[in-house]
Amino acid sequence: MNRIAARITEKVINSAQEFTEIAEELPHKLQNEWSSFKEEVIEESERLEKKTKASKEKSSKEQLSKEDLIQKQIDDLRSKVIDINKCIEDKN
């Protein structure tokens, strides 16, 4: 009976020691995981920001080219109006 009690006591002591070691390591592991998670979130945020910025720049460039096209059309129309006015003045 004493042997069984001694074995059980030894097992309980070993389990308690293992639990204590795990409990001591847990905050450090959680801190490492949290730090890793924060870094990943920051990296993803930066990646998305760069992607959004690149998209805005592309849209901005496309908008400029559209604006240039519209301005050219306006300039062409002005030129035609000037030409028509000259023709009308010449006839009068």
The first five atom37 places (N, CA, C, CB, O) and aatype in JSON, in Angstrom:
{
  "aatype": [12, 2, 1, 9, 0, 0, 1, 9, 16, 6, 11, 19, 9, 2, 15, 0, 5, 6, 13, 16, 6, 9, 0, 6, 6, 10, 14, 8, 11, 10, 5, 2, 6, 17, 15, 15, 13, 11, 6, 6, 19, 9, 6, 6, 15, 6, 1, 10, 6, 11, 11, 16, 11, 0, 15, 11, 6, 11, 15, 15, 11, 6, 5, 10, 15, 11, 6, 3, 10, 9, 5, 11, 5, 9, 3, 3, 10, 1, 15, 11, 19, 9, 3, 9, 2, 11, 4, 9, 6, 3, 11, 2],
  "atom_mask": [
    [1, 1, 1, 1, 1],
    [1, 1, 1, 1, 1],
    [1, 1, 1, 1, 1],
    [1, 1, 1, 1, 1],
    [1, 1, 1, 1, 1],
    [1, 1, 1, 1, 1],
    [1, 1, 1, 1, 1],
    [1, 1, 1, 1, 1],
    [1, 1, 1, 1, 1],
    [1, 1, 1, 1, 1],
    [1, 1, 1, 1, 1],
    [1, 1, 1, 1, 1],
    [1, 1, 1, 1, 1],
    [1, 1, 1, 1, 1],
    [1, 1, 1, 1, 1],
    [1, 1, 1, 1, 1],
    [1, 1, 1, 1, 1],
    [1, 1, 1, 1, 1],
    [1, 1, 1, 1, 1],
    [1, 1, 1, 1, 1],
    [1, 1, 1, 1, 1],
    [1, 1, 1, 1, 1],
    [1, 1, 1, 1, 1],
    [1, 1, 1, 1, 1],
    [1, 1, 1, 1, 1],
    [1, 1, 1, 1, 1],
    [1, 1, 1, 1, 1],
    [1, 1, 1, 1, 1],
    [1, 1, 1, 1, 1],
    [1, 1, 1, 1, 1],
    [1, 1, 1, 1, 1],
    [1, 1, 1, 1, 1],
    [1, 1, 1, 1, 1],
    [1, 1, 1, 1, 1],
    [1, 1, 1, 1, 1],
    [1, 1, 1, 1, 1],
    [1, 1, 1, 1, 1],
    [1, 1, 1, 1, 1],
    [1, 1, 1, 1, 1],
    [1, 1, 1, 1, 1],
    [1, 1, 1, 1, 1],
    [1, 1, 1, 1, 1],
    [1, 1, 1, 1, 1],
    [1, 1, 1, 1, 1],
    [1, 1, 1, 1, 1],
    [1, 1, 1, 1, 1],
    [1, 1, 1, 1, 1],
    [1, 1, 1, 1, 1],
    [1, 1, 1, 1, 1],
    [1, 1, 1, 1, 1],
    [1, 1, 1, 1, 1],
    [1, 1, 1, 1, 1],
    [1, 1, 1, 1, 1],
    [1, 1, 1, 1, 1],
    [1, 1, 1, 1, 1],
    [1, 1, 1, 1, 1],
    [1, 1, 1, 1, 1],
    [1, 1, 1, 1, 1],
    [1, 1, 1, 1, 1],
    [1, 1, 1, 1, 1],
    [1, 1, 1, 1, 1],
    [1, 1, 1, 1, 1],
    [1, 1, 1, 1, 1],
    [1, 1, 1, 1, 1],
    [1, 1, 1, 1, 1],
    [1, 1, 1, 1, 1],
    [1, 1, 1, 1, 1],
    [1, 1, 1, 1, 1],
    [1, 1, 1, 1, 1],
    [1, 1, 1, 1, 1],
    [1, 1, 1, 1, 1],
    [1, 1, 1, 1, 1],
    [1, 1, 1, 1, 1],
    [1, 1, 1, 1, 1],
    [1, 1, 1, 1, 1],
    [1, 1, 1, 1, 1],
    [1, 1, 1, 1, 1],
    [1, 1, 1, 1, 1],
    [1, 1, 1, 1, 1],
    [1, 1, 1, 1, 1],
    [1, 1, 1, 1, 1],
    [1, 1, 1, 1, 1],
    [1, 1, 1, 1, 1],
    [1, 1, 1, 1, 1],
    [1, 1, 1, 1, 1],
    [1, 1, 1, 1, 1],
    [1, 1, 1, 1, 1],
    [1, 1, 1, 1, 1],
    [1, 1, 1, 1, 1],
    [1, 1, 1, 1, 1],
    [1, 1, 1, 1, 1],
    [1, 1, 1, 1, 1]
  ],
  "atom_positions": [
    [[0.82, -1.19, 0.0], [0.0, 0.0, 0.0], [0.87, 1.26, 0.0], [-0.93, -0.01, 1.2], [0.57, 2.25, -0.67]],
    [[1.95, 1.19, 0.78], [2.87, 2.34, 0.82], [3.5, 2.58, -0.55], [3.96, 2.12, 1.87], [3.7, 3.73, -0.95]],
    [[3.8, 1.51, -1.26], [4.4, 1.64, -2.59], [3.45, 2.31, -3.57], [4.81, 0.26, -3.13], [3.85, 3.18, -4.34]],
    [[2.19, 1.91, -3.51], [1.19, 2.51, -4.39], [1.04, 4.0, -4.06], [-0.17, 1.77, -4.26], [0.97, 4.84, -4.96]],
    [[0.98, 4.31, -2.8], [0.85, 5.71, -2.36], [2.07, 6.5, -2.8], [0.67, 5.8, -0.82], [1.95, 7.64, -3.24]],
    [[3.25, 5.89, -2.68], [4.49, 6.57, -3.07], [4.5, 6.81, -4.59], [5.73, 5.74, -2.65], [4.9, 7.89, -5.03]],
    [[4.07, 5.85, -5.37], [4.02, 6.01, -6.82], [3.01, 7.09, -7.23], [3.64, 4.68, -7.48], [3.29, 7.94, -8.08]],
    [[1.85, 7.04, -6.6], [0.84, 8.05, -6.91], [1.36, 9.44, -6.55], [-0.47, 7.75, -6.16], [1.19, 10.38, -7.31]],
    [[1.98, 9.55, -5.39], [2.54, 10.83, -4.95], [3.61, 11.3, -5.93], [3.14, 10.7, -3.53], [3.66, 12.48, -6.29]],
    [[4.46, 10.37, -6.37], [5.52, 10.72, -7.33], [4.9, 11.19, -8.65], [6.45, 9.5, -7.58], [5.36, 12.17, -9.24]],
    [[3.87, 10.49, -9.11], [3.2, 10.89, -10.36], [2.56, 12.28, -10.21], [2.12, 9.84, -10.75], [2.65, 13.1, -11.12]],
    [[1.92, 12.52, -9.09], [1.28, 13.81, -8.86], [2.34, 14.92, -8.83], [0.47, 13.79, -7.54], [2.13, 15.99, -9.39]],
    [[3.46, 14.66, -8.17], [4.55, 15.65, -8.1], [5.1, 15.92, -9.49], [5.67, 15.16, -7.16], [5.32, 17.08, -9.85]],
    [[5.34, 14.87, -10.28], [5.83, 15.03, -11.65], [4.83, 15.82, -12.51], [6.11, 13.66, -12.29], [5.22, 16.71, -13.26]],
    [[3.57, 15.49, -12.4], [2.55, 16.19, -13.16], [2.49, 17.66, -12.75], [1.17, 15.52, -12.96], [2.34, 18.54, -13.6]],
    [[2.6, 17.93, -11.46], [2.58, 19.31, -10.97], [3.79, 20.09, -11.5], [2.56, 19.33, -9.42], [3.67, 21.26, -11.86]],
    [[4.95, 19.42, -11.54], [6.14, 20.08, -12.08], [5.97, 20.38, -13.57], [7.39, 19.2, -11.85], [6.32, 21.47, -14.03]],
    [[5.45, 19.42, -14.32], [5.21, 19.64, -15.75], [4.21, 20.78, -15.95], [4.7, 18.35, -16.42], [4.39, 21.62, -16.83]],
    [[3.16, 20.79, -15.16], [2.17, 21.85, -15.26], [2.79, 23.21, -14.94], [0.99, 21.56, -14.31], [2.5, 24.2, -15.62]],
    [[3.64, 23.26, -13.92], [4.31, 24.51, -13.55], [5.2, 25.0, -14.69], [5.14, 24.32, -12.28], [5.23, 26.19, -14.98]],
    [[5.93, 24.09, -15.33], [6.79, 24.46, -16.46], [5.95, 25.0, -17.62], [7.63, 23.24, -16.93], [6.3, 26.01, -18.24]],
    [[4.86, 24.32, -17.91], [3.98, 24.78, -18.99], [3.4, 26.15, -18.65], [2.85, 23.76, -19.23], [3.34, 27.03, -19.5]],
    [[2.97, 26.32, -17.4], [2.39, 27.59, -16.98], [3.42, 28.72, -17.05], [1.84, 27.48, -15.55], [3.07, 29.86, -17.35]],
    [[4.69, 28.41, -16.78], [5.74, 29.43, -16.86], [6.06, 29.79, -18.32], [7.01, 28.94, -16.15], [6.37, 30.94, -18.62]],
    [[5.99, 28.81, -19.22], [6.29, 29.05, -20.63], [5.13, 29.71, -21.38], [6.65, 27.74, -21.3], [5.34, 30.41, -22.37]],
    [[3.92, 29.49, -20.91], [2.73, 29.97, -21.62], [2.72, 31.48, -21.86], [1.51, 29.59, -20.84], [2.46, 31.89, -22.99]],
    [[2.99, 32.33, -20.89], [2.97, 33.77, -21.18], [3.99, 34.17, -22.25], [3.26, 34.57, -19.89], [3.71, 35.01, -23.1]],
    [[5.17, 33.55, -22.22], [6.19, 33.85, -23.22], [5.73, 33.41, -24.6], [7.52, 33.16, -22.86], [5.91, 34.14, -25.58]],
    [[5.13, 32.24, -24.69], [4.63, 31.75, -25.98], [3.5, 32.64, -26.48], [4.13, 30.29, -25.85], [3.44, 32.98, -27.66]],
    [[2.61, 33.02, -25.58], [1.5, 33.91, -25.99], [2.04, 35.25, -26.46], [0.51, 34.12, -24.82], [1.55, 35.8, -27.45]],
    [[3.05, 35.79, -25.77], [3.64, 37.06, -26.18], [4.26, 36.93, -27.57], [4.71, 37.52, -25.16], [4.09, 37.81, -28.41]],
    [[4.98, 35.83, -27.82], [5.58, 35.6, -29.14], [4.52, 35.49, -30.23], [6.44, 34.33, -29.12], [4.67, 36.07, -31.3]],
    [[3.46, 34.76, -29.96], [2.38, 34.61, -30.93], [1.7, 35.95, -31.19], [1.35, 33.57, -30.44], [1.38, 36.27, -32.33]],
    [[1.47, 36.72, -30.13], [0.84, 38.03, -30.28], [1.72, 38.95, -31.12], [0.55, 38.65, -28.9], [1.22, 39.65, -32.0]],
    [[3.01, 38.96, -30.84], [3.94, 39.79, -31.61], [3.94, 39.38, -33.08], [5.36, 39.7, -31.02], [3.92, 40.23, -33.97]],
    [[3.98, 38.1, -33.31], [3.97, 37.58, -34.68], [2.68, 37.99, -35.39], [4.12, 36.05, -34.68], [2.71, 38.4, -36.54]],
    [[1.56, 37.87, -34.7], [0.27, 38.25, -35.28], [0.25, 39.74, -35.62], [-0.88, 37.91, -34.31], [-0.2, 40.12, -36.71]],
    [[0.73, 40.58, -34.7], [0.75, 42.03, -34.95], [1.62, 42.35, -36.17], [1.26, 42.79, -33.71], [1.24, 43.18, -36.99]],
    [[2.77, 41.71, -36.28], [3.65, 41.95, -37.43], [2.95, 41.56, -38.74], [4.97, 41.16, -37.27], [3.04, 42.28, -39.73]],
    [[2.27, 40.42, -38.73], [1.56, 39.98, -39.93], [0.45, 40.97, -40.31], [0.97, 38.58, -39.72], [0.26, 41.27, -41.49]],
    [[-0.26, 41.47, -39.31], [-1.33, 42.43, -39.58], [-0.75, 43.72, -40.16], [-2.12, 42.74, -38.29], [-1.3, 44.28, -41.1]],
    [[0.35, 44.18, -39.59], [1.0, 45.41, -40.07], [1.49, 45.21, -41.51], [2.18, 45.81, -39.15], [1.28, 46.07, -42.36]],
    [[2.12, 44.08, -41.78], [2.61, 43.8, -43.13], [1.45, 43.74, -44.13], [3.39, 42.47, -43.16], [1.56, 44.28, -45.23]],
    [[0.37, 43.1, -43.76], [-0.79, 43.0, -44.65], [-1.4, 44.38, -44.87], [-1.85, 42.03, -44.07], [-1.8, 44.72, -45.98]],
    [[-1.47, 45.16, -43.81], [-1.99, 46.52, -43.93], [-1.14, 47.35, -44.89], [-2.04, 47.2, -42.55], [-1.68, 48.07, -45.74]],
    [[0.17, 47.25, -44.77], [1.07, 47.99, -45.67], [0.92, 47.51, -47.11], [2.53, 47.82, -45.21], [0.92, 48.32, -48.04]],
    [[0.77, 46.2, -47.28], [0.61, 45.66, -48.63], [-0.68, 46.19, -49.26], [0.59, 44.12, -48.59], [-0.69, 46.6, -50.42]],
    [[-1.76, 46.17, -48.49], [-3.04, 46.66, -49.0], [-2.98, 48.16, -49.29], [-4.16, 46.36, -48.0], [-3.55, 48.63, -50.27]],
    [[-2.29, 48.89, -48.43], [-2.15, 50.33, -48.65], [-1.38, 50.62, -49.94], [-1.44, 50.99, -47.45], [-1.75, 51.51, -50.7]],
    [[-0.3, 49.86, -50.17], [0.47, 50.03, -51.41], [-0.38, 49.69, -52.62], [1.74, 49.16, -51.38], [-0.35, 50.38, -53.64]],
    [[-1.15, 48.61, -52.5], [-2.01, 48.19, -53.61], [-3.06, 49.26, -53.9], [-2.69, 46.84, -53.29], [-3.32, 49.59, -55.06]],
    [[-3.66, 49.79, -52.84], [-4.67, 50.84, -53.0], [-4.05, 52.09, -53.61], [-5.32, 51.18, -51.65], [-4.63, 52.72, -54.5]],
    [[-2.87, 52.44, -53.15], [-2.18, 53.62, -53.66], [-1.85, 53.45, -55.14], [-0.89, 53.9, -52.86], [-2.02, 54.36, -55.94]],
    [[-1.37, 52.24, -55.5], [-1.05, 51.96, -56.9], [-2.31, 52.05, -57.76], [-0.39, 50.56, -57.04], [-2.27, 52.57, -58.87]],
    [[-3.42, 51.54, -57.24], [-4.68, 51.59, -57.98], [-5.13, 53.04, -58.16], [-5.77, 50.79, -57.26], [-5.61, 53.41, -59.23]],
    [[-4.98, 53.84, -57.11], [-5.36, 55.25, -57.21], [-4.48, 55.98, -58.21], [-5.26, 55.93, -55.84], [-4.97, 56.8, -58.99]],
    [[-3.18, 55.67, -58.2], [-2.28, 56.3, -59.16], [-2.65, 55.91, -60.59], [-0.81, 55.92, -58.87], [-2.63, 56.74, -61.5]],
    [[-2.98, 54.64, -60.78], [-3.38, 54.17, -62.1], [-4.66, 54.87, -62.54], [-3.57, 52.63, -62.1], [-4.77, 55.33, -63.68]],
    [[-5.63, 54.94, -61.62], [-6.88, 55.62, -61.94], [-6.62, 57.09, -62.23], [-7.89, 55.48, -60.78], [-7.22, 57.67, -63.13]],
    [[-5.72, 57.67, -61.47], [-5.38, 59.08, -61.67], [-4.76, 59.28, -63.05], [-4.42, 59.57, -60.56], [-5.09, 60.24, -63.75]],
    [[-3.86, 58.38, -63.44], [-3.24, 58.47, -64.77], [-4.27, 58.28, -65.86], [-2.12, 57.42, -64.91], [-4.28, 58.99, -66.86]],
    [[-5.16, 57.29, -65.66], [-6.22, 57.06, -66.64], [-7.12, 58.29, -66.71], [-7.04, 55.8, -66.29], [-7.55, 58.69, -67.8]],
    [[-7.41, 58.89, -65.56], [-8.25, 60.08, -65.54], [-7.57, 61.21, -66.28], [-8.55, 60.5, -64.09], [-8.22, 61.95, -67.03]],
    [[-6.25, 61.36, -66.08], [-5.52, 62.41, -66.79], [-5.58, 62.19, -68.3], [-4.07, 62.47, -66.32], [-5.78, 63.14, -69.06]],
    [[-5.42, 60.95, -68.72], [-5.46, 60.7, -70.15], [-6.87, 60.97, -70.69], [-5.04, 59.24, -70.46], [-7.02, 61.47, -71.81]],
    [[-7.9, 60.66, -69.92], [-9.27, 60.97, -70.34], [-9.46, 62.48, -70.4], [-10.3, 60.33, -69.38], [-10.08, 63.01, -71.33]],
    [[-8.92, 63.17, -69.4], [-9.02, 64.63, -69.38], [-8.27, 65.22, -70.57], [-8.48, 65.2, -68.06], [-8.74, 66.18, -71.19]],
    [[-7.12, 64.66, -70.89], [-6.37, 65.14, -72.04], [-7.15, 64.94, -73.33], [-5.02, 64.41, -72.14], [-7.17, 65.81, -74.2]],
    [[-7.8, 63.8, -73.45], [-8.61, 63.5, -74.63], [-9.77, 64.49, -74.74], [-9.14, 62.05, -74.57], [-10.06, 65.01, -75.82]],
    [[-10.43, 64.74, -73.62], [-11.54, 65.69, -73.62], [-11.04, 67.08, -73.98], [-12.25, 65.7, -72.24], [-11.67, 67.79, -74.77]],
    [[-9.91, 67.47, -73.39], [-9.35, 68.79, -73.7], [-9.01, 68.92, -75.18], [-8.11, 69.07, -72.86], [-9.23, 69.97, -75.78]],
    [[-8.48, 67.85, -75.77], [-8.17, 67.86, -77.2], [-9.44, 68.04, -78.03], [-7.44, 66.56, -77.61], [-9.47, 68.81, -78.99]],
    [[-10.48, 67.32, -77.63], [-11.75, 67.47, -78.34], [-12.28, 68.89, -78.23], [-12.79, 66.48, -77.79], [-12.79, 69.45, -79.21]],
    [[-12.16, 69.48, -77.05], [-12.6, 70.87, -76.87], [-11.78, 71.81, -77.75], [-12.49, 71.29, -75.38], [-12.32, 72.7, -78.4]],
    [[-10.48, 71.59, -77.75], [-9.6, 72.42, -78.58], [-9.95, 72.29, -80.07], [-8.13, 72.04, -78.35], [-9.98, 73.28, -80.8]],
    [[-10.22, 71.06, -80.5], [-10.61, 70.84, -81.9], [-11.92, 71.57, -82.22], [-10.77, 69.34, -82.18], [-12.03, 72.19, -83.28]],
    [[-12.89, 71.49, -81.32], [-14.17, 72.18, -81.54], [-13.97, 73.7, -81.59], [-15.17, 71.82, -80.42], [-14.56, 74.37, -82.44]],
    [[-13.15, 74.21, -80.69], [-12.87, 75.66, -80.71], [-12.25, 76.08, -82.05], [-11.92, 76.04, -79.55], [-12.6, 77.1, -82.64]],
    [[-11.33, 75.24, -82.51], [-10.67, 75.53, -83.78], [-11.69, 75.56, -84.92], [-9.58, 74.49, -84.08], [-11.65, 76.44, -85.77]],
    [[-12.61, 74.6, -84.92], [-13.63, 74.55, -85.96], [-14.56, 75.77, -85.88], [-14.46, 73.26, -85.85], [-14.93, 76.34, -86.9]],
    [[-14.91, 76.15, -84.65], [-15.77, 77.32, -84.48], [-15.06, 78.57, -84.99], [-16.16, 77.5, -82.99], [-15.68, 79.41, -85.65]],
    [[-13.78, 78.69, -84.7], [-13.0, 79.83, -85.19], [-12.97, 79.83, -86.72], [-11.55, 79.8, -84.64], [-13.15, 80.87, -87.35]],
    [[-12.75, 78.66, -87.29], [-12.74, 78.55, -88.76], [-14.09, 78.94, -89.35], [-12.37, 77.12, -89.2], [-14.15, 79.65, -90.36]],
    [[-15.17, 78.49, -88.75], [-16.52, 78.82, -89.24], [-16.76, 80.32, -89.12], [-17.61, 78.04, -88.45], [-17.3, 80.94, -90.04]],
    [[-16.36, 80.9, -88.0], [-16.52, 82.34, -87.82], [-15.75, 83.12, -88.87], [-16.05, 82.76, -86.42], [-16.25, 84.12, -89.4]],
    [[-14.56, 82.68, -89.18], [-13.76, 83.34, -90.22], [-14.46, 83.26, -91.57], [-12.35, 82.7, -90.31], [-14.51, 84.24, -92.32]],
    [[-15.01, 82.09, -91.87], [-15.72, 81.92, -93.14], [-16.94, 82.84, -93.21], [-16.16, 80.46, -93.33], [-17.2, 83.45, -94.25]],
    [[-17.68, 82.94, -92.11], [-18.86, 83.8, -92.06], [-18.44, 85.26, -92.23], [-19.64, 83.61, -90.73], [-19.07, 86.0, -92.98]],
    [[-17.4, 85.67, -91.54], [-16.92, 87.05, -91.65], [-16.43, 87.38, -93.05], [-15.8, 87.3, -90.65], [-16.65, 88.47, -93.56]],
    [[-15.78, 86.41, -93.66], [-15.28, 86.62, -95.03], [-16.45, 86.8, -96.02], [-14.39, 85.42, -95.48], [-16.34, 87.56, -96.98]],
    [[-17.53, 86.12, -95.79], [-18.69, 86.2, -96.69], [-19.44, 87.53, -96.48], [-19.65, 85.0, -96.47], [-20.12, 88.02, -97.38]],
    [[-19.3, 88.07, -95.32], [-20.04, 89.33, -95.04], [-19.17, 90.43, -95.47], [-20.43, 89.48, -93.55], [-19.54, 91.6, -95.34]]
  ]
}
